[in-house]
Amino acid sequence: MPQSDSWLEEAMARWEVPLLRTCFLLLGDAKLAEDAVQEAFVKAWRAHGRYRGEASEKTWLMRIAVNTCRDMRRGGWMRHVDKAVRLEDLPEPAVPFEPADHELTQAVLDLPQRLRQAVILRFYQGLGVGEAAQALGVSRRTVQYRLAKAERMLKRSLEGLDDVE
């Protein structure tokens, strides 16, 4: 078996679920997320010989997945997809959610796409600001700005929930 085939098997075993969760959160459709992950792994497999190691493998794969999701969102098919993301459709997390996690996650899902991407990569996938910037193809300052803006929006959104209860 060629070297890149064994790498692909190992990468899929290690990163498939995090990529699937990220793609689902970005696309809002489980089947499209599965397609995006599959396409991302195909792209990574083809480019594996050119991977220079400047970013971690996870960051590199997240960038490929995010770009694949962007391409899919630009396609005409997305006009026909229900983009409402429901928590019950998310792939299972490694740790069970608490009720407060559901409120926060739904608030994150309601953020504009660019802010949501930054939050998902930074806090849900555990990438550093620099890694998130690499994955998104933007500067560190842009990620910091998006995270700060997302924080303000989430704070307003979640404080509004407290007022209702």
Phi, psi and omega in degrees: 000130180298156181307314185292332177292319179291323176300316182300315179299316180294317180296318179296317179297323185276322192245357184300313183293313177300321178293320180297316179298316180296312181296322178296316179295329180277328185258333178076016180216126185297316181294317177296323178296317178298317178298318181297318180295315179300314179297320179298318179292324176297314179299317180295319180298317179294326184265359187304324179293339180262358179293120186265353179078016179290335176236162177295160179302319179298314180298316180300313180293322178297320179297315178299316181294316180298316179295323177296318178296319177301314179299319180293321180294330180285338183292157181297334182299327184296339177294340184257003184258136174288114185271004178288116181269125178252138182301323183292346179271348180295144171301150184299134177282164178292329181239135181300147179281146169267160179306320179296328178296323180297316179298315180294314181298319178295321177296322177296318180296334180276353179292155172302151187310312183296321178290318180300317179302313181298315181295316181299312182292320183286311189257326181275328179258353174073021177282148174289170180301316179297318179293319178297320178298317178297316182296326181270347181072034179230176180280163175300319180300321179296316178296316179299318178298313181297321179294318179295316179295318178298319179300315179298317181293319179295319179300313178298316182296314183286327175294325176297324177294321180296325180293328183287324185283000000 
